[in-house]
């Protein structure tokens, strides 16, 4: 199978080149759209249910709210644990699902089960689920600073809650904008118990009267002269005066008793559990941007910054927005460090390849294969939702040294097969593609399955669970994807590149690989190819006529050409070559004078001493003869 793939790719170089270009562009597209973050999201898949019942003690909330919710949600499908937490006036229930559960599927199941227990809740209690975010969704934080000093913390909090929060919540990828600091403005009715007792009015009567007055009442339609008039009672409270005018009853003589008669109405802050301070200069109002699960943190932060620049013109005079926490700096520095490390590793690997292969065109093959495999690994990462973080990019850094192994082995074997074949002669230029493909098929199967074994070695990492699995699984994914594409490129793209870059008319073997025995075998024609007189020689004899040594001086080269020209009349092969367009001369293409010419001219075979002398001085034989 591997041999057939290599043959097909070598025969269809254009299609393989087009496929490689498409794969590279696809990888670049996926890399630009893969979510970026500093660290992997190791938080559990959880849904938070919060329920407010203000003014009640924790034991009462535990019995009437927390326990019914926990006992109902514990039977939800794929639930791993349900934890309840009760505080004064509020209840929290954390529903943790099994790994791999879709967040929105989990949220829909929780809402479905909450619908069945709403009837068991006290009157006015409404459980609600938290935003669709995770524990690492806190990506940006800012503070509102009034440089003029003309606005109170309550006014700044009102601007944050009623204007700025909605502007930022509309940014794509933002799950929630939480407000911190300042004072929440509210209307406060401070009741005097002595006046209530004097008018025989209870505190409940005051609460019911204010609630009933803060409402519009509909009426019927009245028709006069072809026109319709809508009758309604407007009771929506909009100011302190409206609350003070609410009627609580009447005197025995019919005079109404109003809220201002028994209480004092004012604007005041709500009870708060914390405060926000900036640089030790005093309290400020701030906001927290919570990112939606699965979003690109860097893209969300950039969108929030762009929106803040847009709304700056609508801010009150003297009010500025000061970023206090920005994860984009951490993300950029982390990704930049790893990107710089990857580039340095790629450069070092390329330099080492060029030094050890010592052939620039051959070194280009693994150097070109390396970035293609790295880019292609982002394609499955994008579709599987694996973010680019320090762990996933660290996997690519670990795999860089292994990605080029297959290409290096193939290039070494192909170059050796072309320049140093088994029969001892340099392969002709026209026959080099076949020799390169044969060399690739010779080691292709072993290389492919050796890389497959390395890929299988990372299977235990995929078996990790919980936080360990979420931490190290991105590293295993990125390394595995890169190795898979490197294995595929080693049997598809590498043979094509070898037929392009390794071919050449000036290929020569290394000096140290030319042994005496191989030289003697190459210069001695086979016994079954000899013929009497000036008969034709075999193809191996013709290759041996083009010796593998280079003439080292111009005088020896001219002497070799004169000797060859003088014997062309006796050697049919040389005579035919002299009539045809002149090929590469014996001296110009690392050749001396061949012993087949001597045999065709009636000379005896060279002795062992003559052959040894020819190894050290390849031109001496032709000049002496």
KEZADREN-935753 format. One record per residue (C-alpha): y, x, z. Coordinates in steps of 0.1 Angstrom, whole numbers, always signed. Each point is the difference from the previous one (the first is absolute). Example, Ala and Ser with C-alpha at 12.3 -4.5 7.8 and 13.67 -1.06 7.14 Angstrom:
<atoms>
> c2_c1_c3
> -45_+123_+78
> +34_+14_-7
</atoms>
This chain:
<atoms>
> c2_c1_c3
> +0_+0_+0
> +25_+28_+9
> -8_+19_-32
> +6_-31_-21
> +34_-6_+17
> +9_+36_-7
> -10_-2_-36
> +19_-33_-6
> +32_+13_+17
> -2_+32_-21
> -4_-20_-32
> +28_-24_+9
> +28_+23_+13
> +27_-24_-11
> -13_-30_+20
> -6_+22_+30
> +36_+13_-2
> +14_-35_-3
> -21_-12_+29
> +12_+30_+21
> +37_-8_-8
> -5_-36_+10
> -18_+10_+32
> +28_+24_+9
> +28_-26_-7
> -20_-26_+20
> -3_+24_+29
> +38_+7_-1
> +7_-38_+0
> -24_-5_+30
> +14_+30_+19
> +36_-14_-2
> -12_-34_+13
> -23_+11_+27
> +14_-10_+34
> +15_+30_+19
> -2_+5_+37
> -1_+29_+25
> -33_-9_+17
> -28_-25_-7
> +2_-34_+16
> -27_+2_+27
> +9_-33_+17
> -25_-29_+3
> +2_-32_-21
> +15_-22_+26
> +20_-33_+2
> +24_-6_+29
> +5_-35_+14
> +31_-4_+22
> +8_-32_+19
> +32_-6_+20
> +2_-23_+30
> +32_+11_+17
> +4_-3_+37
> -37_-2_+8
> -19_+24_+21
> -27_+23_-14
> -29_-17_+18
> +10_-34_-14
> +4_+14_-36
> -34_+18_+4
> -18_-33_+9
> +17_-23_-25
> +8_+22_-30
> -17_+34_+0
> -35_-11_+10
> -3_-29_-25
> +12_+22_-29
> -24_+29_+8
> -30_-24_+5
> +8_-16_-34
> +6_+31_-20
> -30_+20_+13
> -22_-20_-25
> +20_+9_-30
> -20_+17_-28
> +0_+39_-1
> +18_+2_+33
> -8_+31_+20
> +21_-6_+32
> +25_-24_+14
> +24_+12_+27
> +25_-21_+19
> +32_+12_+18
> +22_-23_+21
> +35_+7_+12
> +27_-21_+16
> +9_-28_-25
> -21_+14_-29
> -36_+5_-11
> -15_+25_-24
> -35_-1_-16
> -12_+29_-22
> -28_-10_-24
> -17_+32_-13
> -22_-3_-31
> -27_+22_-14
> +9_+29_-23
> +5_-9_-36
> +11_-35_+7
> +29_-11_-22
> +31_-5_+21
> +11_-33_-16
> -35_-14_+2
> +1_+7_+37
> +34_-16_+4
> -11_-31_-17
> -31_-3_+22
> +21_+3_+31
> +25_-26_-11
> -30_-23_-8
> -14_+3_+35
> +34_-4_+16
> +4_-34_-17
> -30_-13_+20
> +14_+9_+34
> +36_-11_-4
> -9_-32_+17
> -11_+19_+31
> +33_+18_+4
> +27_-14_+24
> +28_-20_-15
> +26_+21_-19
> -23_+30_-2
> -6_+13_-35
> -22_+32_-6
> +12_+22_-29
> -16_+30_-16
> +18_+33_-4
> +12_+17_-32
> -25_+13_-26
> +4_+36_+11
> -20_+27_+17
> +7_+24_+28
> +16_+26_-23
> +22_-25_-17
> +31_+12_+19
> +17_+19_-28
> +38_-2_+5
> +25_-7_+28
> +37_-3_+1
> +29_-6_+23
> +32_-20_-4
> +30_+19_+12
> +35_-15_+5
> +24_+29_-4
> +30_-22_+6
> -12_-12_+34
> +13_-35_-6
> -34_-18_+0
> -23_-8_+29
> -37_+6_+0
> -6_-37_-2
> +20_-2_-32
> -18_+30_-15
> -34_-16_+9
> +11_-33_-16
> +9_+19_-32
> -34_+17_+1
> -19_-32_+6
> +18_-23_-24
> +10_+22_-29
> -14_+36_-2
> -35_-9_+10
> -4_-25_-29
> +15_+24_-25
> -26_+26_+9
> -29_-24_+3
> +3_-8_-37
> -8_+36_-10
> -35_+2_-16
> -26_+14_+24
> +19_-9_+32
> -21_-21_+24
> +24_-4_+28
> +35_+12_+12
> -1_+1_+38
> +33_+0_+19
> +5_+21_+31
> +29_+5_+24
> +32_-20_+6
> +1_-35_+13
> -13_-32_-15
> +27_-26_+1
> -8_-33_+16
> +17_-31_+14
> -5_+0_+38
> +4_-32_+21
> +5_+10_+37
> -7_-32_+20
> +15_-6_+35
> -27_-16_+22
> +26_-15_+23
> +16_-19_-28
> -34_-11_-13
> -8_-15_+34
> +34_-17_+2
> -6_-18_-33
> -37_-5_+7
> -10_+18_-32
> -30_+23_-3
> -3_+33_-19
> -24_-16_-23
> +25_-26_-10
> +24_+27_-10
> -26_+18_-22
> -10_-33_-17
> +36_-10_-6
> +9_+33_-17
> -32_-1_-21
> +6_-36_-11
> +36_+8_-9
> -8_+30_-21
> -13_-22_-28
> +12_-20_-29
> -11_-37_-1
> -5_-19_-33
> +12_-35_-7
> -2_-26_-28
> +19_-4_-32
> +30_-23_-2
> +11_-13_-33
> +36_-10_-7
> +15_-9_-33
> -29_+18_-20
> +1_+31_+22
> -25_+12_+25
> +10_+15_+33
> -24_+21_+21
> +1_-6_+38
> -11_+29_+22
> +8_+14_+34
> +10_+36_+1
> -10_+17_+32
> -6_+36_-9
> +16_+22_+26
> +21_+28_-15
> +23_+11_+29
> +4_+2_+38
> +22_-31_-2
> -28_-20_-16
> -24_+8_+28
> +26_-8_+26
> +5_-34_-15
> -36_-11_+2
> -4_-31_+21
> -24_+0_+30
> +6_-36_+12
> +29_-20_+14
> +18_-8_+33
> -6_-34_+16
> +33_-11_-16
> -12_+11_-34
> +17_+34_-3
> -23_+24_-18
> -13_+31_+17
> +0_+31_-22
> -16_+34_+1
> +33_+16_+9
> +1_-21_+31
> -31_+15_+15
> -3_+34_-18
> +19_+29_-15
> -8_+8_-36
> +5_+35_-14
> -12_+26_-25
> -22_+27_+15
> -29_+24_-7
> -36_-8_+0
> -24_+18_+24
> -10_+33_-15
> -28_+24_+8
> +15_+32_-15
> +30_+17_-15
> +8_+24_-29
> +22_+31_+5
> +11_+25_-26
> +7_+37_+7
> +10_-7_+36
> +32_-17_-12
> -9_-35_+12
> -19_-31_-10
> -4_-10_-36
> -17_-26_-21
> -28_+11_-23
> -28_-12_-22
> -36_+11_-8
> -14_-3_-35
> -38_-8_+1
> -18_+7_-33
> -26_-25_-14
> -36_+12_+0
> -11_+20_-31
> +36_+7_-12
> +14_+33_-11
> +19_+12_+31
> +23_+23_-20
> +9_-26_-25
> +7_-26_+27
> +23_+24_+18
> +19_+9_-32
> +4_-38_-7
> +14_-6_+35
> +25_+29_-3
> +11_-14_-34
> +5_-35_+15
> +20_+15_+29
> +23_+17_-25
> +5_-34_-17
> +9_-19_+31
> +22_+26_+14
> +30_-16_-18
> -8_-33_+18
> -1_+15_+34
> +29_-8_+25
> +28_+25_+0
> -8_+31_+21
> -38_-8_+2
> -23_+26_-14
> -38_+4_-2
> -15_+32_+14
> -37_+7_-8
> -18_+11_+32
> -35_+3_-13
> -11_+7_-35
> -36_+7_-9
> +9_+11_-35
> +10_+34_+13
> -34_+5_+16
> -17_-13_-32
> +20_+22_-23
> -6_+31_+21
> -37_-6_+4
> -6_-8_-36
> +23_+29_-11
> -19_+25_+21
> -33_-11_-14
> +14_-2_-35
> +13_+36_+3
> -34_+11_+14
> -18_-16_-29
> +22_+17_-25
> -4_+34_+17
> -38_-5_+1
> +0_-9_-37
> +20_+31_-9
> -22_+23_+21
> -32_-15_-16
> +15_+4_-34
> +9_+36_+6
> -34_+8_+14
> -17_-17_-30
> +22_+20_-24
> -8_+33_+18
> -37_-5_+2
> -5_-14_-35
> +25_+25_-14
> +5_-21_-31
> +31_-22_-1
> -13_-26_-23
> -32_-4_+19
> +19_-3_+33
> +20_-29_-15
> -31_-22_+0
> -5_-3_+38
> +38_+2_+6
> +5_-31_-23
> -30_-18_+15
> +13_+3_+36
> +32_-22_-2
> -18_-26_-21
> -27_-5_+26
> +26_-2_+28
> +21_-25_-19
> -30_-21_-9
> -11_-2_+36
> +31_-22_+7
> -13_-28_-22
> -28_-12_+23
> +22_+8_+30
> +26_-24_-13
> -24_-29_-7
> -18_+5_+33
> +32_+0_+20
> -3_+36_+13
> +34_+12_+9
> +14_+35_-7
> +2_+16_+34
> -8_+33_+17
> -37_-8_+1
> -5_-11_-36
> +21_+28_-15
> -18_+24_+24
> -32_-11_-17
> +14_+11_-33
> +11_+33_+15
> -36_+6_+12
> -14_-9_-34
> +22_+22_-22
> -22_+31_+4
> -31_-20_-10
> +15_-19_-29
> +1_+31_-23
> -35_+13_+8
> -17_-19_-28
> +26_+9_-26
> -2_+37_+10
> -38_+2_-2
> +1_-17_-34
> +27_+23_-14
> -18_+31_+13
> -32_-10_-16
> +16_-11_-33
> +20_+32_-3
> -30_+21_+7
> -21_-19_-26
> +27_+5_-26
> +8_+37_+6
> -33_+12_+13
> -29_-20_-14
> -36_+8_+6
> -5_+17_-34
> +29_+24_+8
> +24_-10_-29
> +33_-18_+3
> -3_-36_-12
> +19_-6_-32
> +32_-21_+2
> -15_-30_-18
> -30_+0_+22
> +18_+2_+33
> +4_-38_+7
> -38_-4_-2
> -5_+29_+24
> +26_-14_+24
> -16_-34_+0
> -34_+15_+5
> +13_+20_+30
> +16_-31_+15
> -33_-19_-3
> -18_+29_+16
> +19_-3_+33
> +13_-36_-3
> -28_-17_+18
> -1_+24_+29
> +38_+0_+4
> +3_-38_-1
> -27_-6_+26
> +12_+28_+23
> +34_-18_+1
> -18_-32_+7
> -17_+15_+30
> +34_+11_+14
> +12_-36_-5
> -30_-14_+19
> +8_+24_+29
> +30_-22_+9
> -21_-31_+5
> -1_+4_+38
> +38_-2_+1
> -1_-35_-16
> -24_-11_+28
> +26_+6_+27
> +13_-32_+17
> +30_-13_+18
> +30_+24_+4
> -21_+31_-10
> -9_-16_-33
> +35_-12_-7
> +13_+35_+7
> -24_+21_-20
> -11_-24_-27
> +32_+6_-22
> -9_+38_+0
> -36_-8_-11
> +12_-24_-27
> +25_+23_-16
> -23_+30_+0
> -29_-21_-14
> +21_-15_-27
> +13_+35_-11
> -36_+14_+0
> -12_-30_-21
> +26_+5_-26
> -5_+38_+0
> -37_-6_-6
> +8_-23_-29
> +25_+23_-15
> -24_+30_+2
> -23_-17_-26
> +26_-17_-21
> +33_+18_-2
> -11_+36_+9
> -24_+3_-31
> +28_-12_-23
> +26_+24_+15
> -25_+29_-3
> -5_-6_-37
> +38_+2_-3
> +9_+29_+22
> -30_+23_+1
> -4_+3_-38
> +15_+31_-15
> -5_+27_-26
> +8_+28_+25
> -25_-8_+27
> -17_+30_+14
> -24_+6_+29
> +9_+18_+32
> -4_+38_-2
> -24_+1_+30
> -24_-26_-14
> -9_+21_-31
> -32_+18_+10
> -17_+27_-20
> -32_-20_-4
> +18_-30_-14
> +20_+23_-24
> -32_+16_-12
> -16_-34_-5
> +30_-13_-19
> +2_+31_-24
> -37_+0_-8
> -9_-26_-26
> -32_-20_+7
> -31_+12_-16
> -8_-32_-19
> +34_+1_-17
> -4_+33_-17
> -8_+1_-38
> -4_+26_-25
> +28_+13_-21
> +32_-19_+1
> -14_-33_+10
> +19_-25_+21
> +2_+3_+38
> -3_-27_+27
> +29_-17_+16
> -5_+20_+32
> +3_+32_-21
> +32_-13_-15
> +14_-6_+35
> -11_+34_+10
> +19_+14_-30
> +31_-13_+17
> -3_+23_+30
> +16_-9_+33
> +20_+32_+5
> +36_+6_-9
> +10_+32_-19
> +23_+20_+23
> +21_+18_-26
> +15_-6_-34
> -18_+31_-15
> -34_-12_+12
> +8_-35_-14
> +10_+13_-34
> -31_+23_-1
> -22_-30_+9
> +16_-21_-28
> -5_+28_-25
> -36_+4_+10
> -6_-37_-2
> +16_-2_-34
> -21_+29_-13
> -32_-17_+11
> +9_-34_-13
> -18_+7_-33
> -33_+6_+18
> +3_-28_+26
> -2_-34_-17
> +16_-17_+30
> +30_+23_+0
> +2_-3_-38
> +2_-38_+2
> +26_+3_+28
> +21_+23_-21
> +2_-26_-28
> +8_-28_+24
> +33_-2_+20
> +0_+28_+24
> -13_-11_+34
> +10_+17_+32
> -8_+37_-6
> -26_+17_+20
> +26_+21_+19
> +25_-28_+3
> -25_-24_+16
> -15_+25_+25
> -26_+13_-25
> -14_+33_-9
> -23_+7_-30
> -33_-19_+2
> -34_+14_-3
> -10_-27_-24
> +23_+16_-26
> -18_+33_+7
> -33_-16_-5
> +10_-16_-33
> +11_+34_-13
> -33_+15_+8
> +9_+18_+32
> -24_+2_+29
> +6_-19_+32
> +23_+16_+25
> -16_+18_+29
> +5_-8_+37
> +25_+29_+3
> +20_-13_-29
> +1_-35_+15
> +12_+14_+33
> +26_+20_-18
> +11_-32_-18
> +5_-18_+33
> +26_+26_+11
> +16_+6_-34
> -7_-30_-23
> +18_+16_-30
> -17_+34_+1
> -32_-12_-17
> +17_-14_-31
> +22_+31_-4
> -30_+24_+4
> -21_-20_-25
</atoms>
